[in-house]
Amino acid sequence: MTVTDAHGAVDAVWRIESARIIAGVARIVRDVGLAEELAQDALVAALEQWPESGVPNNPGAWLMAIAKRRAIDLIRRKDTYQRKLAELGHELEIDGDSVEDDVEAILEDHIEDDLLRLVFTACHPVLTMDARVTLTLKLLGGLKTDEIARAFLAPEATIAQRIVRAKRNLAKAGVEFEVPSGPELLERTSSVLEVVYLIYNEGYSATAGDDWMRPALCNEAMRLGRLLVELMPTEPEVLGLLALMELQSSRANARVGSDGEPVLLLDQDRRRWDRLLIRRGLEGIERAWALEKPPGPYLLQAAIAACHARATDPEDTDWARIAGLYAVLAQVTPSPVIELNQAVAISMAFGPERGLAAVDLLADDPSLKEYHLLPSVRGDLLFKLGRLDEARAEFEKAAALTRNERERKLLLERAAAC
Protein backbone atom coordinates (compact mmCIF):
# COMPACT_ATOMS: atom_id res chain seq x y z
CA MET A 1 0.00 0.00 0.00
CA THR A 2 1.33 3.43 -0.93
CA VAL A 3 1.48 6.30 1.54
CA THR A 4 -1.21 8.07 -0.50
CA ASP A 5 -3.50 5.03 -0.31
CA ALA A 6 -2.95 4.78 3.43
CA HIS A 7 -3.71 8.46 3.97
CA GLY A 8 -6.91 8.13 1.95
CA ALA A 9 -7.99 5.10 3.98
CA VAL A 10 -7.19 6.85 7.28
CA ASP A 11 -9.20 9.94 6.25
CA ALA A 12 -12.19 7.81 5.25
CA VAL A 13 -12.13 5.75 8.46
CA TRP A 14 -11.66 8.84 10.60
CA ARG A 15 -14.70 10.55 9.08
CA ILE A 16 -16.85 7.51 9.87
CA GLU A 17 -15.42 6.37 13.20
CA SER A 18 -13.97 9.47 14.89
CA ALA A 19 -17.05 10.25 16.98
CA ARG A 20 -17.15 6.73 18.42
CA ILE A 21 -13.42 6.75 19.12
CA ILE A 22 -13.51 10.13 20.86
CA ALA A 23 -16.61 9.09 22.82
CA GLY A 24 -15.04 5.81 23.93
CA VAL A 25 -11.85 7.52 25.06
CA ALA A 26 -13.73 10.36 26.77
CA ARG A 27 -15.43 7.77 28.94
CA ILE A 28 -11.99 6.81 30.25
CA VAL A 29 -10.40 10.24 30.69
CA ARG A 30 -13.57 12.27 31.35
CA ASP A 31 -12.23 15.15 29.24
CA VAL A 32 -13.46 15.71 25.69
CA GLY A 33 -10.48 17.81 24.66
CA LEU A 34 -7.99 15.23 25.95
CA ALA A 35 -10.02 12.43 24.34
CA GLU A 36 -9.75 14.10 20.95
CA GLU A 37 -5.98 14.48 21.38
CA LEU A 38 -5.61 10.78 22.19
CA ALA A 39 -7.81 9.85 19.23
CA GLN A 40 -5.60 12.00 17.02
CA ASP A 41 -2.57 10.14 18.42
CA ALA A 42 -4.15 6.91 17.19
CA LEU A 43 -4.64 8.56 13.80
CA VAL A 44 -0.93 9.41 13.65
CA ALA A 45 -0.10 5.79 14.52
CA ALA A 46 -2.26 4.62 11.64
CA LEU A 47 -0.52 7.00 9.24
CA GLU A 48 2.81 5.59 10.36
CA GLN A 49 1.91 1.89 10.35
CA TRP A 50 -0.70 1.28 7.66
CA PRO A 51 1.53 2.04 4.66
CA GLU A 52 3.67 -0.96 5.71
CA SER A 53 1.17 -3.26 7.41
CA GLY A 54 -1.88 -2.45 5.27
CA VAL A 55 -5.33 -1.41 6.48
CA PRO A 56 -6.60 -3.75 9.24
CA ASN A 57 -9.74 -5.82 8.65
CA ASN A 58 -11.57 -3.64 11.17
CA PRO A 59 -9.81 -0.24 10.99
CA GLY A 60 -12.26 1.48 13.34
CA ALA A 61 -11.62 -1.10 16.06
CA TRP A 62 -7.87 -0.77 15.47
CA LEU A 63 -7.99 2.99 16.03
CA MET A 64 -10.25 2.57 19.06
CA ALA A 65 -7.88 0.05 20.65
CA ILE A 66 -4.83 2.26 20.12
CA ALA A 67 -6.60 5.34 21.48
CA LYS A 68 -7.89 3.49 24.56
CA ARG A 69 -4.46 2.07 25.32
CA ARG A 70 -2.97 5.55 25.09
CA ALA A 71 -5.67 6.74 27.51
CA ILE A 72 -4.94 3.92 29.95
CA ASP A 73 -1.21 4.59 29.74
CA LEU A 74 -1.89 8.23 30.54
CA ILE A 75 -4.03 7.34 33.54
CA ARG A 76 -1.37 4.95 34.78
CA ARG A 77 1.04 7.85 34.96
CA LYS A 78 -1.30 9.87 37.12
CA ASP A 79 -1.99 9.64 40.83
CA THR A 80 -5.68 9.23 40.10
CA TYR A 81 -5.19 5.87 38.36
CA GLN A 82 -6.88 3.76 41.01
CA ARG A 83 -9.81 6.15 41.30
CA LYS A 84 -10.33 6.15 37.53
CA LEU A 85 -10.27 2.35 37.45
CA ALA A 86 -12.83 2.27 40.24
CA GLU A 87 -15.11 4.58 38.23
CA LEU A 88 -14.77 2.40 35.14
CA GLY A 89 -14.73 -1.04 36.65
CA HIS A 90 -16.76 -0.54 39.80
CA GLU A 91 -16.38 -3.84 41.63
CA LEU A 92 -14.47 -5.57 38.84
CA GLU A 93 -11.06 -6.74 40.02
CA ILE A 94 -8.35 -5.86 37.53
CA ASP A 95 -4.84 -7.25 37.68
CA GLY A 96 -1.92 -5.24 36.31
CA ASP A 97 -1.26 -7.53 33.34
CA SER A 98 -4.74 -7.40 31.82
CA VAL A 99 -5.80 -3.82 32.42
CA GLU A 100 -6.26 -2.97 28.75
CA ASP A 101 -8.34 -6.04 27.94
CA ASP A 102 -10.58 -5.67 30.99
CA VAL A 103 -11.22 -1.96 30.52
CA GLU A 104 -11.93 -2.45 26.82
CA ALA A 105 -14.40 -5.21 27.68
CA ILE A 106 -16.17 -2.83 30.05
CA LEU A 107 -16.28 -0.05 27.49
CA GLU A 108 -17.40 -2.01 24.45
CA ASP A 109 -20.84 -2.54 25.95
CA HIS A 110 -21.33 1.19 26.31
CA ILE A 111 -20.33 2.59 22.95
CA GLU A 112 -23.80 3.91 22.07
CA ASP A 113 -24.10 5.47 25.53
CA ASP A 114 -20.69 7.05 25.01
CA LEU A 115 -21.80 8.60 21.73
CA LEU A 116 -24.88 10.03 23.38
CA ARG A 117 -22.72 11.49 26.14
CA LEU A 118 -20.50 13.07 23.51
CA VAL A 119 -23.52 14.59 21.76
CA PHE A 120 -24.78 16.21 24.96
CA THR A 121 -21.29 17.40 25.89
CA ALA A 122 -20.57 19.04 22.54
CA CYS A 123 -23.97 20.76 22.59
CA HIS A 124 -23.83 21.85 26.23
CA PRO A 125 -25.59 25.19 26.96
CA VAL A 126 -22.50 26.46 28.78
CA LEU A 127 -21.08 27.07 25.28
CA THR A 128 -22.21 29.74 22.85
CA MET A 129 -24.24 28.54 19.89
CA ASP A 130 -21.31 29.18 17.52
CA ALA A 131 -19.08 27.07 19.77
CA ARG A 132 -21.65 24.26 19.98
CA VAL A 133 -21.99 24.12 16.21
CA THR A 134 -18.25 24.14 15.62
CA LEU A 135 -17.47 21.55 18.29
CA THR A 136 -20.26 19.27 17.07
CA LEU A 137 -18.91 19.32 13.52
CA LYS A 138 -15.38 18.69 14.83
CA LEU A 139 -16.10 15.91 17.32
CA LEU A 140 -19.18 14.22 15.88
CA GLY A 141 -18.78 15.06 12.21
CA GLY A 142 -15.08 14.36 12.01
CA LEU A 143 -14.61 17.53 9.95
CA LYS A 144 -11.22 19.19 9.89
CA THR A 145 -10.84 22.77 11.04
CA ASP A 146 -10.30 24.05 7.51
CA GLU A 147 -13.43 22.23 6.29
CA ILE A 148 -15.55 23.89 8.98
CA ALA A 149 -14.01 27.26 8.12
CA ARG A 150 -14.84 26.86 4.44
CA ALA A 151 -18.39 25.75 5.21
CA PHE A 152 -19.11 28.86 7.29
CA LEU A 153 -16.98 31.28 5.24
CA ALA A 154 -14.88 32.03 8.32
CA PRO A 155 -11.08 32.34 8.72
CA GLU A 156 -9.50 29.04 9.74
CA ALA A 157 -7.77 30.75 12.67
CA THR A 158 -11.15 31.91 13.99
CA ILE A 159 -12.56 28.39 13.89
CA ALA A 160 -9.44 26.93 15.51
CA GLN A 161 -9.64 29.45 18.36
CA ARG A 162 -13.34 28.74 18.79
CA ILE A 163 -12.65 25.02 19.16
CA VAL A 164 -9.88 25.59 21.70
CA ARG A 165 -12.06 27.97 23.73
CA ALA A 166 -14.99 25.54 23.64
CA LYS A 167 -12.92 22.68 25.06
CA ARG A 168 -11.39 24.99 27.67
CA ASN A 169 -14.82 26.28 28.73
CA LEU A 170 -16.19 22.75 29.07
CA ALA A 171 -13.29 21.82 31.34
CA LYS A 172 -13.50 25.08 33.30
CA ALA A 173 -17.23 24.62 33.90
CA GLY A 174 -16.66 21.05 35.04
CA VAL A 175 -19.15 19.69 32.52
CA GLU A 176 -19.69 16.01 33.24
CA PHE A 177 -19.37 13.49 30.42
CA GLU A 178 -22.87 12.13 30.94
CA VAL A 179 -26.43 12.03 29.63
CA PRO A 180 -28.65 14.39 31.66
CA SER A 181 -31.74 13.07 33.36
CA GLY A 182 -35.13 14.37 34.43
CA PRO A 183 -36.29 17.81 33.25
CA GLU A 184 -32.74 18.67 32.16
CA LEU A 185 -32.84 15.92 29.53
CA LEU A 186 -35.65 17.64 27.59
CA GLU A 187 -33.92 21.02 27.75
CA ARG A 188 -30.57 19.63 26.65
CA THR A 189 -32.13 17.52 23.87
CA SER A 190 -33.65 20.72 22.50
CA SER A 191 -30.17 22.26 22.45
CA VAL A 192 -28.78 19.26 20.54
CA LEU A 193 -31.54 19.40 17.94
CA GLU A 194 -31.15 23.15 17.59
CA VAL A 195 -27.45 22.73 16.81
CA VAL A 196 -28.08 20.07 14.16
CA TYR A 197 -30.87 22.07 12.51
CA LEU A 198 -28.76 25.23 12.49
CA ILE A 199 -26.04 23.30 10.64
CA TYR A 200 -28.66 22.01 8.21
CA ASN A 201 -30.23 25.41 7.56
CA GLU A 202 -26.86 27.02 6.86
CA GLY A 203 -26.41 24.39 4.17
CA TYR A 204 -29.98 24.55 2.82
CA SER A 205 -30.21 28.35 2.57
CA ALA A 206 -26.75 29.84 2.93
CA THR A 207 -26.96 33.14 4.79
CA ALA A 208 -23.96 34.62 3.00
CA GLY A 209 -21.67 34.07 0.04
CA ASP A 210 -22.19 33.21 -3.60
CA ASP A 211 -23.89 29.81 -3.24
CA TRP A 212 -27.61 29.25 -2.82
CA MET A 213 -26.94 25.93 -1.05
CA ARG A 214 -24.02 24.15 0.60
CA PRO A 215 -24.93 20.46 0.21
CA ALA A 216 -22.02 19.22 2.35
CA LEU A 217 -23.50 20.87 5.44
CA CYS A 218 -26.96 19.45 4.69
CA ASN A 219 -25.51 15.97 4.34
CA GLU A 220 -23.52 16.32 7.55
CA ALA A 221 -26.60 17.46 9.46
CA MET A 222 -28.61 14.52 8.14
CA ARG A 223 -25.84 12.14 9.13
CA LEU A 224 -25.93 13.58 12.65
CA GLY A 225 -29.73 13.30 12.59
CA ARG A 226 -29.55 9.60 11.73
CA LEU A 227 -27.05 9.10 14.54
CA LEU A 228 -29.45 10.78 16.97
CA VAL A 229 -32.33 8.57 15.78
CA GLU A 230 -30.18 5.50 16.48
CA LEU A 231 -29.40 6.82 19.95
CA MET A 232 -32.89 8.15 20.81
CA PRO A 233 -35.38 6.14 18.71
CA THR A 234 -38.39 6.90 20.93
CA GLU A 235 -38.07 10.70 20.90
CA PRO A 236 -40.63 12.10 18.41
CA GLU A 237 -38.75 15.37 18.00
CA VAL A 238 -35.57 13.51 17.02
CA LEU A 239 -37.54 11.52 14.44
CA GLY A 240 -39.30 14.71 13.36
CA LEU A 241 -36.06 16.62 12.80
CA LEU A 242 -34.56 13.87 10.64
CA ALA A 243 -37.81 13.59 8.64
CA LEU A 244 -37.88 17.37 8.17
CA MET A 245 -34.31 17.43 6.87
CA GLU A 246 -34.93 14.49 4.53
CA LEU A 247 -38.09 16.02 3.10
CA GLN A 248 -36.45 19.38 2.54
CA SER A 249 -33.37 17.76 1.01
CA SER A 250 -35.57 15.78 -1.37
CA ARG A 251 -36.02 19.06 -3.30
CA ALA A 252 -32.31 19.87 -3.52
CA ASN A 253 -31.86 18.92 -7.19
CA ALA A 254 -34.81 21.07 -8.21
CA ARG A 255 -33.90 24.12 -6.09
CA VAL A 256 -31.04 25.20 -8.34
CA GLY A 257 -31.23 25.82 -12.08
CA SER A 258 -28.64 24.82 -14.66
CA ASP A 259 -26.99 28.22 -14.26
CA GLY A 260 -26.83 27.92 -10.47
CA GLU A 261 -29.70 30.32 -9.89
CA PRO A 262 -32.30 29.54 -7.20
CA VAL A 263 -35.64 28.04 -8.25
CA LEU A 264 -38.56 28.78 -5.91
CA LEU A 265 -40.76 25.97 -4.58
CA LEU A 266 -43.78 26.54 -6.80
CA ASP A 267 -41.58 26.76 -9.91
CA GLN A 268 -39.62 23.56 -9.28
CA ASP A 269 -39.78 20.49 -11.50
CA ARG A 270 -41.16 18.01 -9.01
CA ARG A 271 -40.06 15.10 -11.15
CA ARG A 272 -36.56 15.92 -9.94
CA TRP A 273 -37.49 15.52 -6.28
CA ASP A 274 -35.78 12.57 -4.57
CA ARG A 275 -38.51 9.99 -3.95
CA LEU A 276 -36.29 7.87 -1.67
CA LEU A 277 -35.75 10.79 0.71
CA ILE A 278 -39.47 11.58 0.56
CA ARG A 279 -40.35 8.01 1.47
CA ARG A 280 -37.87 8.01 4.34
CA GLY A 281 -39.19 11.33 5.62
CA LEU A 282 -42.82 10.22 5.50
CA GLU A 283 -41.96 6.96 7.28
CA GLY A 284 -40.15 8.92 9.98
CA ILE A 285 -43.20 11.10 10.53
CA GLU A 286 -45.41 8.02 10.86
CA ARG A 287 -43.03 6.55 13.46
CA ALA A 288 -43.08 9.82 15.40
CA TRP A 289 -46.89 10.15 15.41
CA ALA A 290 -47.18 6.48 16.48
CA LEU A 291 -45.40 7.35 19.73
CA GLU A 292 -48.57 9.31 20.67
CA LYS A 293 -46.74 12.19 22.35
CA PRO A 294 -47.62 15.88 21.90
CA PRO A 295 -45.97 17.15 18.70
CA GLY A 296 -43.07 19.53 19.02
CA PRO A 297 -41.77 22.12 16.55
CA TYR A 298 -39.68 19.76 14.41
CA LEU A 299 -42.43 17.20 13.97
CA LEU A 300 -44.90 19.95 13.07
CA GLN A 301 -42.48 21.42 10.52
CA ALA A 302 -41.95 17.94 9.10
CA ALA A 303 -45.74 17.57 8.76
CA ILE A 304 -45.79 20.84 6.81
CA ALA A 305 -42.98 19.63 4.55
CA ALA A 306 -44.93 16.41 4.03
CA CYS A 307 -47.86 18.39 2.60
CA HIS A 308 -45.54 19.67 -0.12
CA ALA A 309 -43.92 16.27 -0.65
CA ARG A 310 -47.27 14.56 -1.23
CA ALA A 311 -48.35 17.10 -3.87
CA THR A 312 -47.11 15.96 -7.28
CA ASP A 313 -48.43 19.26 -8.69
CA PRO A 314 -48.28 22.66 -6.90
CA GLU A 315 -52.05 23.02 -7.34
CA ASP A 316 -52.58 19.84 -5.29
CA THR A 317 -50.91 21.32 -2.20
CA ASP A 318 -53.17 21.32 0.86
CA TRP A 319 -52.51 24.95 1.83
CA ALA A 320 -55.38 25.05 4.31
CA ARG A 321 -53.79 22.19 6.27
CA ILE A 322 -50.41 23.93 6.09
CA ALA A 323 -51.93 27.13 7.47
CA GLY A 324 -53.51 25.12 10.30
CA LEU A 325 -50.21 23.39 11.10
CA TYR A 326 -48.46 26.76 11.22
CA ALA A 327 -51.11 27.99 13.65
CA VAL A 328 -50.36 25.06 15.96
CA LEU A 329 -46.62 25.59 15.50
CA ALA A 330 -47.01 29.26 16.46
CA GLN A 331 -48.62 28.15 19.73
CA VAL A 332 -45.90 25.59 20.47
CA THR A 333 -43.04 27.92 19.49
CA PRO A 334 -44.22 31.55 19.32
CA SER A 335 -42.23 33.32 16.61
CA PRO A 336 -42.93 36.13 14.12
CA VAL A 337 -41.08 34.11 11.46
CA ILE A 338 -43.57 31.27 11.91
CA GLU A 339 -46.43 33.78 11.69
CA LEU A 340 -44.91 35.09 8.45
CA ASN A 341 -44.88 31.58 7.02
CA GLN A 342 -48.45 31.12 8.18
CA ALA A 343 -49.38 34.31 6.32
CA VAL A 344 -47.92 32.86 3.12
CA ALA A 345 -49.99 29.69 3.58
CA ILE A 346 -53.11 31.80 4.23
CA SER A 347 -52.50 33.71 1.01
CA MET A 348 -52.18 30.47 -0.95
CA ALA A 349 -55.29 28.96 0.64
CA PHE A 350 -57.57 32.00 0.83
CA GLY A 351 -56.11 34.65 -1.47
CA PRO A 352 -53.38 37.34 -1.43
CA GLU A 353 -55.57 39.97 0.27
CA ARG A 354 -55.97 37.86 3.42
CA GLY A 355 -52.30 36.96 3.28
CA LEU A 356 -51.24 40.61 3.00
CA ALA A 357 -53.43 41.54 5.95
CA ALA A 358 -51.67 38.87 8.03
CA VAL A 359 -48.24 40.08 6.88
CA ASP A 360 -49.03 43.70 7.68
CA LEU A 361 -49.72 42.71 11.29
CA LEU A 362 -46.02 41.80 11.51
CA ALA A 363 -44.67 44.94 9.83
CA ASP A 364 -43.71 46.68 13.07
CA ASP A 365 -42.19 43.64 14.81
CA PRO A 366 -38.65 44.73 15.80
CA SER A 367 -37.25 41.21 15.40
CA LEU A 368 -38.17 41.27 11.69
CA LYS A 369 -36.68 44.70 10.99
CA GLU A 370 -33.61 43.24 9.26
CA TYR A 371 -35.29 40.02 8.06
CA HIS A 372 -35.24 40.14 4.27
CA LEU A 373 -38.07 37.62 3.82
CA LEU A 374 -40.64 40.02 5.30
CA PRO A 375 -40.39 42.57 2.44
CA SER A 376 -39.86 39.67 0.01
CA VAL A 377 -43.17 38.06 1.00
CA ARG A 378 -44.93 41.41 1.07
CA GLY A 379 -43.58 42.21 -2.40
CA ASP A 380 -44.87 38.91 -3.76
CA LEU A 381 -48.37 39.51 -2.38
CA LEU A 382 -48.46 43.09 -3.66
CA PHE A 383 -47.36 41.83 -7.09
CA LYS A 384 -50.23 39.34 -7.14
CA LEU A 385 -52.63 42.16 -6.27
CA GLY A 386 -51.31 44.30 -9.14
CA ARG A 387 -49.78 46.94 -6.87
CA LEU A 388 -46.55 46.91 -8.85
CA ASP A 389 -44.85 50.11 -7.62
CA GLU A 390 -45.23 49.03 -4.02
CA ALA A 391 -44.09 45.51 -4.90
CA ARG A 392 -40.95 46.80 -6.60
CA ALA A 393 -40.01 48.85 -3.52
CA GLU A 394 -40.44 45.79 -1.28
CA PHE A 395 -38.30 43.55 -3.53
CA GLU A 396 -35.56 46.18 -3.61
CA LYS A 397 -35.68 46.48 0.16
CA ALA A 398 -35.39 42.69 0.51
CA ALA A 399 -32.44 42.62 -1.91
CA ALA A 400 -30.64 45.21 0.19
CA LEU A 401 -31.11 43.14 3.35
CA THR A 402 -30.00 39.69 2.15
CA ARG A 403 -26.32 38.70 2.33
CA ASN A 404 -26.67 35.88 -0.20
CA GLU A 405 -25.63 36.98 -3.69
CA ARG A 406 -27.82 34.46 -5.54
CA GLU A 407 -30.86 35.55 -3.58
CA ARG A 408 -30.08 39.24 -4.08
CA LYS A 409 -29.95 38.73 -7.84
CA LEU A 410 -33.30 36.90 -7.80
CA LEU A 411 -34.97 39.66 -5.78
CA LEU A 412 -33.62 42.40 -8.07
CA GLU A 413 -34.94 40.48 -11.08
CA ARG A 414 -38.35 40.35 -9.42
CA ALA A 415 -38.16 44.08 -8.77
CA ALA A 416 -37.33 44.71 -12.42
CA ALA A 417 -40.28 42.56 -13.49
CA CYS A 418 -42.61 44.99 -11.71
N, C-alpha and C positions, 0 to 999 in steps of 0.2 A: 504494500500500500504506500502510495506517495504521501508526502507531507500535506500536499493540497487536498488529497482525498480524505486524509485523517482530519484535517481542519474542517472540511465540509461536514463530515460525519459528526464531529464534536458539536458544531454549531446546531445541526439539526436535532441532535439528542438533547442538547441544552434547552432549546426552545420548548421542547415537549416535556422534559422531566425536571427542569430547574425548580419549579414551584414545589414539587414533592420532595426534592432533595433539601431545599432550604427549610421546608416545614419539618422534615424529619430531624435535621440537625438542630433546629431551633428548639425542638422538644428536649434535646440534651442540654444545650448551653443556656436556654432561656433568654436569648438575646438575638433579635432578628438580624441586626447589623453584623454581629460576629458569625452568625449562621451563614449569611451570604458570603462572607470572606472565606469560610471553610469550604463552602460549596465551590467557590472559585478556585480554591487550592486543588480540589479534585479535578476541576476542568483543566488546570495547568498540567496535572499528572497525566491526564488523558492525552493532551497535546504532545507530551514527551514520549509516552509509551505506545500509543496506538499506531504510529507510523511503522514501528518495528514489529509489534505483537499482533497488529490487526484489531479491528473492532470486535469487542466481546460479543457473545451470543445475546446477552442481555445488557446492553450498554448503560441503561438507566440504573440497574441494580449495581453495576460496577462503580459508577460514580457515587451512588448512595453509600456503598460500603466504604469507599475511600474517605468520603466526607465524614462519615460517622466515626471512623477510626481516628481521623485527625481531631475530631471533637473530644473523643475519649482520651486521647493522648494529652490534649490541652488540659482537660479536667484533672488528669493524673498529676499534672505539674502544679496544681493549685491546692491550697490548704482545704478547700471546700469539697475535695474529691468524695470523701465518705458521705457528706450530706447530699451531694448530687446523686450518688448511687442509691441512697435511701429514697430520694424522691422518685427515681426512675423504677427501682426494683421493688420498693416497699419491703415486703418480708422475704423476698427472694434472696437466698444466700449465693453470693458470687465469689468464686475463688480467683486469685490473681491471674491464673493462666488462661481463663476463659471469659474474661470480662467482655471482650468485643462480641463474641458469639452470643452471650447471654443478653447483653443490652440490645443487640440487634433483634434478637428473638422477641424481646419485650416490645420494641418499637414497631416491628412489622405489622403487628395487629392494630396499630393505631394510625396508619398512614392517612386515612381519610379524615380522622379527627384532627390530625396535625395540619392538613390542608385548610380545614375550616378555621383552626386557630390562626393560621397565617392570614387568611382572608380578613378576619376581624381585627387582627393586629395592624395590617397595612391600612385599613380603612378606619382606624380609631379616631374618634372625634377630637382627641387632643391635638391632632394635626389639622392644618388648614386644608381646604378642599384641594388646592393645587398640589399640596404635598401628598395627600391621599391618592390622587390620581396618578401622580408620578411614581410613587412607591408601589402602587398596585401593578402598574405596567412593568416595573423593574423586577419585582419579586414574583409576581404571579404570571406575568406575561412573558418573562424571560427576554424582554426587549433590552437592547443595549442603550446606553445613555444617548449616543448620537442618533439612534432611531427615534427615541422619544422626542428629542429636540427637533428633528425634522418634522415629525408628526404635528407638533404644536407650534411650528415656526418660531422656536425660541433658541437663543444661543446655547450651545452645548454646555458652556461653563455655568450658565444659569441653572440648567437641569441638574448638573452634577452637584452644585451647591445645595439645591433643593433636596436631593436625595440624602446628602450627608446630614443636613439639618434635621430632616425627618427622622432618621435613625437616632440621632443624638437626642431629639425631643422625646422619642419613645422611651429611651433609656432613662432620661432625666425624670420623666413623669412616672417611672416605675410601672409601665404598662405590662400587665401580666400576659404571658403567652397562653391564652385560654379562650374558650367560648363563653360569652356571658350567659347569665341565666335570669329567669324571672322577667320583670318589666324591662330590664336593660337589654334583653335579647332582641325584643321588637324594635327598640330605638336604634340599636347598633346594626340590625339587619337593614333597616331603612337607609342608614349611612352607606352600607356596602352596595346596595342596589343603586343608590344615587350616584356613587362613584362610577359604577359600570355604565349606567345610562348616560352620564356626562361624557364618558369616553366615546360611547356610541354616537351621540348627537354631534360631537365635534367631527366625527367621520362622515356622518350622514348629511349634515348641512354645515360645512366649514364656516366658522365665523369670520375668518380673515384669509387673505391670500388669493391666488389666481384660480384655485380649483373649487368646483361646485361640491365635490365629494372627495373624501379620502378613504377609499375602501379598506385599506389596511387597518385603520382604527375600528371600523365597523366589524371587520372579521375578528379582531382581537376581543372586542367587547362581547361578541356572540360566543367566542370560545370561553371567556370567563363566565358568561351566562350559563353555558352548558355544564361547566364545572360546578357552579352553584346549585344547579338542578340535581346533579349527582349527589351533592353534599346535603341538600335540604329539599328532598323530593315531595314533602308534604306541606310546603309553604306556598300558598296560592300566588303570592306576590312575586316569588322567585320564578314560578312557572309563567306568570303573566308577563314579566319583564322579558324573558327569553322569547315568548310567543310574539310580543310586540316588536322586538328587534328582527325576528325572522320575517314577520309580515311586512315590515317596512323595507327590509333588505330585498324582499322578493321583487320590488319595483326598480332596483338599482340599474339594471340594464336599460330600462325605458326612461330613466330620469335625465339622461344625458344624450344629446343629439350627436350626430356624426362629427360635428365641428366642435364638440365639447361644451356646447351651450346647454343650459338647464331647460328641461321640458316639464311643464307643470302637470299636476296629477290628471286633470281632466283632458289634457292633450296627449297623454301617453298612449303608446301602442300596447294594449294590454296583452297581446299575444306574446310579448317579450317578457312578461312577468314570469318569475321562477315558480313553477307549480309545486316543486318539491318543498321549497321553503314555505309556501302557502299551506300545504298540507301539514307540515310540521307545526306551523304556528296555530292552525285551527285545532289540531290534536292537543297541543299544549293548553289551549283555552278550555277545551272540554275537560281535561284532567284537573285544571284549576277549579272550574265550577263544580266538579264532582266532589270536591273536598267540603262543599257546603259551608264555607266560611264567608263572612261579609267581604265583598270585593273592595280591593284597595285601588290606588291610582294606576298602577301598572296594568292590572287585569282589566280595568275599565278602558284604558287607552288601547289595550290589545283588542278589546271587543269592538272599539271604534274602527281600528285598522281592519278587523275582520269584515266589517260591512263593506269596505272598499274592495277587499280581496275577493269577496263572493260575487261582486258585480262584474260580469264579463263585459258590460257596456256601461259607460258613465251614467246613462239615463236610468239604469237599473239600480243605482245606488239608493239605499234606504236612508235618505237624509233626515227624515223625521225621527227615526231610531237614533241616528247619530246625534241629533240635537238633544234628544232625551238623555242619552248616555253622557253627553257633556254637562247637562244639568246636574246629574248625579255626581259626576266627577268634581264639579264646582263646589258641591256640598262637602265631599270627602276631602278635597284639597283646594280651598278657596284661593283663586288666583285670577287676576285680570287677563292673563294670557289665555287661560282656559275659557273665560267668558268671551274673549275675542274669537276663539275657535268655534264656540257655540254660536256666535253671531253669524259666522260664515255658514254653518250648517242651517241656521234659521233662514238665511237668505236663499239657500239652495232648495229648502223644503217649502218655504212659504212666500218667496219673492224678495227682490233686492230692497224694497222699501222697508219691510220689517227688519231685514238684516241691517240696513243703514241706521235705523232707529236704535237697534241694540248696540251698534258700534259707537254711535254718538254718546251713549251713556258712559263710555269709557274714555272719552276724549280728554277729560281733565285729570285722569289718574296719573299721579306723578311717576309711578313706577314704569309707565309706558311712554314717558316723554321722549326717550331716546330709542324706543323700540321701533325699528323700521317697518315691521309688519303691520302696525296700526295704520299708518298712512297708505301702505300698500293695499290693505284690504279695503280701506275707505275709498281709495282711487278706483278699485275694481268695481265696487258697488255703484259709485257715481257714474262710471263709464256705462254700466248696464242701464242706468236710468237716463242716459243721454246728456248728462251734465258734464260735458267734455272739458270745459275750461277748469272747472273745479277738480276733475279727475286728473288732468295734467299736472296741476299744482301738487296734488297728493303724491303722484308717482315720482315727481322730481324731489319732493321732500324725502320720500323713502329712499331714493337713490343716494341722497346726500348722507343718510344715516347708516347705511350698510357698509361693512368693511370687506365684503366679498366682491371681488371684481366682476365675476360672472353674473352675480345677482344685480350689481349696479348697472351693468350693460343691459340686462333684460328689462329693468325698471325704466331706464331711459328710452328704450325702444317703445315701451308701452306709453310713455309720456308723449313721444313723437307721434304715435298712432292716434292720439286724441286731437 
